[in-house]
Amino acid sequence: MILRQLRFTLRARPRGFHLVTREVLEALGEMGGIGNGLCHLFLQHTSASLTLNENTDPAVREDFEVQARRLAPDGAAHYRHSLEGSDDLPAHFKSSLFGSGLSIPIADGRLALGSWQGIYLGEHREHGGPRRVVATLLGEP
């Protein structure tokens, strides 16, 4: 059994949902020598998220952002936490709704994503900055 852990940073992006599969794969390299196993990605932030979804039509990511803003609008009068800006508390809600971690199987040395699946970074702040990820890879050579 092989266990590898690595850390990498996703470049800063504007608010919205962004396909980051290629950037994640570049950071993972050769999957740490694992042929079959599991890759867990953990985003070390409370105002962004990681999720899997459709990897071809950018309209899907745009629709995700529109719906997320409806679920947790900026600056709602009933929010108590507002010291860090009108987009901060809604960003925390969205992070909890979409999640901060993904577990993806590794098969034959590659992430076993479906044909139409891609890894999304949900950037929920107007100026979130670079986002740190911890990847844990576990499996057999």
Residue frames relative to the residue before (quaternion, step in Angstrom):
aa qw qx qy qz dx dy dz
M 1.0000 0.0000 0.0000 0.0000 0.00 0.00 0.00
I 0.1854 -0.7658 0.6102 0.0829 3.55 -0.99 0.92
L 0.0452 -0.7640 0.6430 0.0275 3.54 -1.05 0.82
R 0.0303 0.7833 -0.6177 0.0638 3.57 -0.76 1.08
Q 0.0389 -0.7696 0.6360 0.0416 3.50 -1.15 0.67
L 0.0433 0.7925 -0.6068 0.0442 3.53 -0.93 0.90
R 0.2775 -0.7406 0.5926 0.1529 3.50 -1.27 0.51
F 0.0650 0.7799 -0.6211 0.0428 3.53 -1.08 0.72
T 0.3493 -0.7323 0.5521 0.1921 3.53 -1.29 0.33
L 0.3146 -0.7122 0.5993 0.1861 3.53 -0.96 0.95
R 0.5167 -0.6583 0.4428 0.3219 3.58 -0.88 0.90
A 0.6173 -0.5550 0.4144 0.3732 3.56 -1.23 0.54
R 0.0509 -0.7850 0.6173 -0.0033 3.52 -1.09 0.82
P 0.5502 -0.5878 0.4530 0.3829 3.58 -1.19 0.35
R 0.6991 -0.4414 0.3478 0.4421 3.53 -1.28 0.21
G 0.5474 0.5867 -0.4626 0.3770 3.55 -1.00 0.89
F 0.5318 -0.5885 0.4958 0.3537 3.53 -1.36 -0.19
H 0.0790 -0.8266 0.5558 -0.0393 3.54 -0.71 1.16
L 0.4134 -0.6840 0.5472 0.2486 3.54 -0.99 0.89
V 0.0177 -0.8326 0.5516 -0.0464 3.60 -0.51 1.20
T 0.2665 0.8041 -0.5005 0.1787 3.59 1.23 0.25
R 0.6823 0.4943 -0.2985 0.4483 3.59 0.77 -1.00
E 0.6589 0.5081 -0.3096 0.4603 3.59 0.93 -0.86
V 0.6392 0.5069 -0.3195 0.4820 3.59 1.04 -0.77
L 0.6629 0.5073 -0.3142 0.4523 3.61 0.86 -0.91
E 0.6271 0.5248 -0.3370 0.4667 3.60 1.01 -0.75
A 0.6713 0.4946 -0.2980 0.4647 3.59 0.95 -0.83
L 0.6817 0.4881 -0.2880 0.4627 3.60 1.04 -0.74
G 0.2620 -0.7951 0.5112 0.1947 3.59 1.15 -0.48
E 0.8140 -0.2244 0.2006 0.4967 3.55 -0.82 -1.03
M 0.5697 -0.6267 0.3603 0.3910 3.59 1.11 0.66
G 0.5916 -0.6159 0.3611 0.3744 3.58 1.07 0.66
G 0.6619 -0.5194 0.3035 0.4471 3.57 1.17 0.55
I 0.5186 0.6410 -0.4183 0.3811 3.60 1.24 0.15
G 0.2958 -0.7623 0.5552 0.1519 3.54 -0.86 1.03
N 0.7880 -0.0034 0.0476 0.6138 3.55 0.95 -0.96
G 0.3865 0.7099 -0.5136 0.2878 3.54 -0.82 0.98
L 0.5564 -0.5906 0.4760 0.3391 3.51 -1.10 -0.79
C 0.1642 -0.7484 0.6364 0.0886 3.53 -1.12 0.82
H 0.0696 -0.7738 0.6283 0.0409 3.55 -0.80 1.00
L 0.1434 -0.7736 0.6151 0.0512 3.56 -0.88 1.04
F 0.0454 -0.8010 0.5967 -0.0167 3.57 -0.79 1.05
L 0.2531 -0.7683 0.5768 0.1139 3.56 -0.71 1.14
Q 0.2960 -0.8042 0.4980 0.1328 3.57 -0.61 1.17
H 0.5810 0.5616 -0.3764 0.4533 3.58 0.89 0.93
T 0.3415 -0.7488 0.5352 0.1905 3.57 -1.18 0.59
S 0.7152 0.3992 -0.2668 0.5079 3.59 1.21 0.16
A 0.6724 0.3490 -0.2959 0.5818 3.55 1.22 0.62
S 0.1791 -0.7972 0.5684 0.0960 3.58 -1.23 0.24
L 0.2635 -0.7033 0.6293 0.1995 3.51 -1.42 0.21
T 0.1330 0.7747 -0.6118 0.0882 3.56 -0.99 0.81
L 0.3878 -0.6850 0.5629 0.2519 3.55 -1.32 0.30
N 0.2543 0.7577 -0.5871 0.1290 3.53 -1.07 0.72
E 0.8273 -0.2741 0.1920 0.4512 3.54 -1.39 -0.20
N 0.2368 -0.8413 0.4799 0.0770 3.57 -0.71 1.09
T 0.6598 0.5420 -0.3128 0.4161 3.63 1.16 0.09
D 0.7898 0.3192 -0.1653 0.4970 3.59 0.61 -1.10
P 0.3870 -0.7445 0.4949 0.2258 3.63 -0.50 1.13
A 0.5428 0.6260 -0.4024 0.3892 3.61 1.17 -0.45
V 0.5824 0.5715 -0.3804 0.4355 3.60 1.11 -0.59
R 0.6759 0.4837 -0.2942 0.4719 3.59 0.88 -0.90
E 0.6225 0.5227 -0.3335 0.4775 3.59 1.07 -0.73
D 0.6600 0.5000 -0.3069 0.4694 3.59 0.95 -0.86
F 0.5901 0.5579 -0.3609 0.4585 3.60 1.07 -0.69
E 0.6772 0.4911 -0.2978 0.4600 3.59 0.87 -0.94
V 0.6370 0.5210 -0.3319 0.4611 3.61 0.92 -0.84
Q 0.6916 0.4681 -0.2870 0.4691 3.59 0.85 -0.93
A 0.6333 0.5302 -0.3388 0.4506 3.61 0.97 -0.78
R 0.6535 0.5012 -0.3171 0.4703 3.60 1.00 -0.75
R 0.6239 0.5181 -0.3417 0.4749 3.59 1.12 -0.55
L 0.6669 0.5129 -0.2988 0.4504 3.58 0.99 -0.86
A 0.8005 0.0488 0.0150 0.5971 3.58 0.99 -0.83
P 0.1024 -0.8424 0.5275 0.0416 3.58 0.25 1.25
D 0.5602 -0.5913 0.4635 0.3489 3.55 -1.17 0.58
G 0.8880 0.1645 -0.0867 0.4206 3.52 -1.27 0.62
A 0.2477 0.7774 -0.5468 0.1879 3.61 1.06 0.52
A 0.5756 -0.6482 0.3874 0.3137 3.58 -0.93 0.93
H 0.6860 0.5009 -0.2938 0.4384 3.62 1.05 -0.61
Y 0.5088 0.6345 -0.4421 0.3784 3.67 1.20 -0.08
R 0.2973 -0.7512 0.5637 0.1719 3.57 -0.96 0.86
H 0.6950 0.4286 -0.2629 0.5139 3.61 1.04 -0.75
S 0.2247 0.7982 -0.5280 0.1834 3.58 -0.31 1.21
L 0.3901 0.7646 -0.4507 0.2450 3.61 1.27 0.06
E 0.7428 0.4049 -0.2194 0.4859 3.59 1.10 -0.66
G 0.7375 -0.3924 0.2180 0.5046 3.58 1.20 0.38
S 0.6354 -0.5803 0.3696 0.3505 3.53 -1.20 0.53
D 0.6883 0.4671 -0.2924 0.4718 3.62 1.20 -0.34
D 0.5088 0.6981 -0.4063 0.2980 3.61 1.25 -0.19
L 0.7105 0.4360 -0.2827 0.4746 3.62 0.66 -0.99
P 0.6370 0.4981 -0.3550 0.4691 3.63 0.90 -0.71
A 0.6140 0.5436 -0.3477 0.4546 3.60 1.08 -0.66
H 0.6361 0.5126 -0.3290 0.4736 3.60 1.03 -0.75
F 0.6246 0.5289 -0.3377 0.4649 3.60 0.96 -0.81
K 0.6913 0.4874 -0.2827 0.4524 3.57 0.81 -1.02
S 0.6101 0.5457 -0.3464 0.4583 3.57 1.04 -0.72
S 0.6794 0.4714 -0.2902 0.4816 3.58 0.95 -0.83
L 0.6568 0.5228 -0.3171 0.4413 3.60 0.97 -0.79
F 0.7631 0.3620 -0.1935 0.4992 3.58 0.86 -0.97
G 0.4689 -0.7118 0.4097 0.3250 3.59 1.17 -0.51
S 0.3633 -0.7430 0.5307 0.1852 3.51 -1.26 0.50
G 0.7711 0.3019 -0.1814 0.5304 3.58 1.23 0.04
L 0.1274 -0.7629 0.6307 0.0639 3.53 -1.27 0.59
S 0.1337 -0.7394 0.6511 0.1074 3.55 -1.12 0.69
I 0.0064 -0.8025 0.5927 -0.0677 3.54 -0.67 1.18
P 0.4462 -0.6871 0.4949 0.2896 3.62 -0.80 0.92
I 0.2535 -0.6955 0.6465 0.1846 3.52 -1.31 0.53
A 0.0361 0.7846 -0.6161 0.0597 3.58 -0.81 1.03
D 0.8431 -0.0065 -0.0432 0.5359 3.55 -0.80 1.04
G 0.7142 -0.4926 0.2477 0.4312 3.57 0.97 0.91
R 0.6975 0.4065 -0.2685 0.5256 3.61 1.25 0.27
L 0.5612 -0.5495 0.4713 0.4011 3.56 -1.21 0.40
A 0.3374 -0.7663 0.5192 0.1712 3.57 -0.80 1.04
L 0.1081 0.8010 -0.5703 0.1463 3.54 0.61 1.21
G 0.5260 -0.6141 0.4843 0.3341 3.55 -1.16 0.59
S 0.7308 -0.4598 0.2906 0.4124 3.55 -1.27 0.41
W 0.7974 0.2728 -0.1241 0.5238 3.58 0.95 -0.84
Q 0.5271 0.6403 -0.4105 0.3791 3.61 1.20 0.38
G 0.0223 0.7689 -0.6387 0.0180 3.50 -1.12 0.78
I 0.4853 -0.6412 0.5126 0.3011 3.54 -1.28 0.45
Y 0.1691 -0.7837 0.5939 0.0669 3.55 -0.82 1.06
L 0.2072 -0.6632 0.6960 0.1811 3.48 -1.30 0.60
G 0.1826 -0.7377 0.6397 0.1154 3.55 -0.85 0.99
E 0.1002 -0.7731 0.6250 0.0420 3.58 -0.47 1.17
H 0.1314 -0.8552 0.5011 0.0149 3.54 -0.36 1.28
R 0.6466 0.4522 -0.3337 0.5158 3.60 1.27 0.13
E 0.5902 -0.5643 0.4375 0.3766 3.55 -1.21 0.49
H 0.7944 0.0860 -0.0159 0.6011 3.60 1.02 -0.83
G 0.0142 0.8645 -0.5009 0.0399 3.58 0.55 1.17
G 0.3567 -0.7528 0.4841 0.2675 3.59 1.05 -0.67
P 0.7333 -0.3695 0.3035 0.4834 3.57 -1.30 -0.18
R 0.2305 -0.7857 0.5644 0.1047 3.58 -1.07 0.72
R 0.3228 -0.7706 0.5292 0.1484 3.56 -0.79 1.13
V 0.1020 -0.7790 0.6185 0.0159 3.53 -1.06 0.91
V 0.1739 -0.7259 0.6534 0.1261 3.55 -1.16 0.75
A 0.1214 -0.7847 0.6064 0.0427 3.57 -0.76 1.07
T 0.0878 -0.7688 0.6327 0.0290 3.54 -0.91 1.00
L 0.1039 -0.7959 0.5964 -0.0064 3.54 -0.70 1.19
L 0.0277 0.7949 -0.6015 0.0751 3.55 -0.78 1.06
G 0.4370 0.7062 -0.4837 0.2764 3.56 -0.87 0.91
E 0.6011 -0.5437 0.4557 0.3679 3.49 -1.36 -0.37
P 0.5890 -0.5920 0.4132 0.3632 3.59 -1.14 0.63
